[in-house]
Amino acid sequence: MTSTLQEGLEFEFVYEVPPSKTVPHLFPEFTEGGEMPEVFATGYMVGLFEFTCIKAINAHIDWPRQQTVGIHINVSHTAATPPGFQVTVKGRLEKIDGRKLSFALTAHDGVDTISKGTHERFIIDADKFNAAVAKKASTGA
């Protein structure tokens, strides 16, 4: 973590929703999904929030040796967004508590505010984390 990672850091990311990020594509093995509306899926919106935070802070950590993992998310999803719309995510790093980072986020699709929420990420040492995951994987599911 560098000295440039400071509370109050504000950031923005714009993403155009492709058809592949709509509800029917979230879990294609569930046939019910194919009957659902073709709108931006909440699951993909959560991922967009995560990656917006990642992109915002990577310049402020020793990337790729240091990385961040999501540890908590709390979001609303209050408006539907069709494919082709651009979603603008605005975020703010609200708090740094050791290696835990807390963010406030909003998403707007050009017509509606579609989401508001909070997200927490934790700074990890990638080698140590990957070694722990490999050890866990070797034990079997």
C-alpha positions in Angstrom: 0.0 0.0 0.0 1.4 3.4 -0.9 0.9 6.8 0.8 -1.3 7.8 -2.1 -4.1 5.5 -0.9 -6.1 7.9 1.1 -9.6 8.1 2.5 -11.7 10.3 0.3 -10.3 9.0 -3.0 -13.1 9.4 -5.5 -13.3 7.5 -8.8 -15.7 6.7 -11.7 -16.0 4.0 -14.3 -18.3 3.7 -17.3 -19.4 0.3 -18.6 -21.7 -0.5 -21.6 -24.0 -3.4 -20.7 -23.7 -6.2 -23.3 -26.5 -8.8 -23.8 -24.1 -11.4 -22.2 -24.4 -9.6 -18.8 -28.2 -9.8 -18.6 -30.2 -12.1 -16.3 -30.7 -15.0 -18.8 -26.9 -15.3 -19.0 -26.1 -15.2 -15.3 -26.5 -19.0 -14.7 -27.4 -20.5 -18.1 -27.6 -24.0 -16.5 -30.8 -22.8 -14.7 -33.5 -23.0 -17.4 -35.7 -20.5 -15.5 -33.1 -17.8 -16.3 -33.9 -18.1 -20.0 -37.5 -16.9 -19.2 -36.3 -13.9 -17.2 -36.1 -10.3 -18.6 -33.0 -9.4 -20.6 -31.8 -6.6 -18.3 -28.5 -6.1 -16.5 -28.3 -8.8 -13.8 -27.7 -7.9 -10.1 -24.9 -10.5 -10.0 -23.0 -8.8 -12.8 -23.6 -5.4 -11.2 -22.0 -6.7 -8.0 -19.0 -7.7 -10.1 -18.9 -4.3 -11.8 -18.8 -2.7 -8.3 -15.9 -4.9 -7.3 -13.9 -4.3 -10.5 -14.5 -0.6 -10.4 -12.9 -0.5 -6.9 -10.1 -2.8 -8.0 -9.3 -0.5 -11.0 -9.4 2.6 -8.7 -7.0 1.4 -6.1 -4.5 -0.7 -8.1 -2.3 2.4 -8.7 -2.1 2.9 -4.9 -0.9 -0.6 -4.0 2.1 -2.7 -5.0 0.1 -4.4 -7.8 0.3 -7.3 -8.7 2.2 -8.5 -5.6 -0.6 -6.9 -3.5 -4.1 -7.4 -4.6 -7.6 -7.0 -3.0 -10.4 -9.4 -2.4 -14.0 -8.6 -1.7 -15.1 -9.4 1.8 -18.5 -7.7 2.1 -21.1 -6.1 -0.2 -24.4 -4.5 0.5 -26.3 -3.1 -2.5 -29.8 -2.2 -3.7 -30.8 -2.8 -7.3 -33.8 -0.5 -7.9 -34.1 0.0 -11.7 -33.8 -2.2 -14.8 -31.1 -1.5 -17.4 -31.4 -2.9 -20.9 -28.3 -4.0 -22.9 -26.6 -1.2 -24.8 -27.0 1.3 -21.9 -23.9 2.8 -20.3 -23.7 2.3 -16.5 -21.6 4.9 -14.7 -20.3 3.7 -11.3 -19.1 6.4 -8.9 -17.3 5.5 -5.8 -15.5 6.9 -2.8 -13.0 5.2 -0.5 -14.7 6.0 2.8 -12.4 4.3 5.3 -9.0 2.5 5.6 -8.7 0.3 8.6 -5.3 -1.5 8.3 -5.7 -3.6 5.2 -9.5 -3.3 5.1 -10.9 -0.7 2.6 -14.5 0.5 2.8 -16.2 2.0 -0.2 -19.5 3.9 -1.0 -20.8 3.3 -4.5 -23.6 4.4 -6.8 -24.5 3.3 -10.3 -26.6 5.3 -12.9 -27.7 4.1 -16.4 -28.3 7.6 -17.9 -32.0 7.5 -16.9 -32.1 6.1 -13.4 -29.9 5.6 -10.4 -29.9 1.8 -10.5 -27.9 0.9 -7.4 -26.4 2.3 -4.2 -24.3 0.4 -1.8 -21.2 -0.3 0.2 -18.4 -2.6 -0.4 -15.4 -3.8 1.6 -12.1 -5.2 0.2 -9.0 -6.5 1.9 -5.5 -6.1 0.7 -3.7 -9.4 0.3 -0.2 -10.7 -0.6 -1.1 -12.5 -3.8 1.6 -15.2 -3.4 0.5 -16.1 0.2 -3.2 -16.0 -0.7 -2.7 -18.2 -3.8 -0.6 -20.7 -1.8 -3.4 -21.0 0.8 -6.0 -21.5 -1.9 -3.8 -24.2 -3.6 -3.4 -26.0 -0.3 -7.1 -25.9 0.3 -7.7 -27.2 -3.3 -5.4 -30.1 -2.7 -7.5 -31.3 0.2 -10.5 -31.8 -2.2 -14.0 -30.5 -1.9 
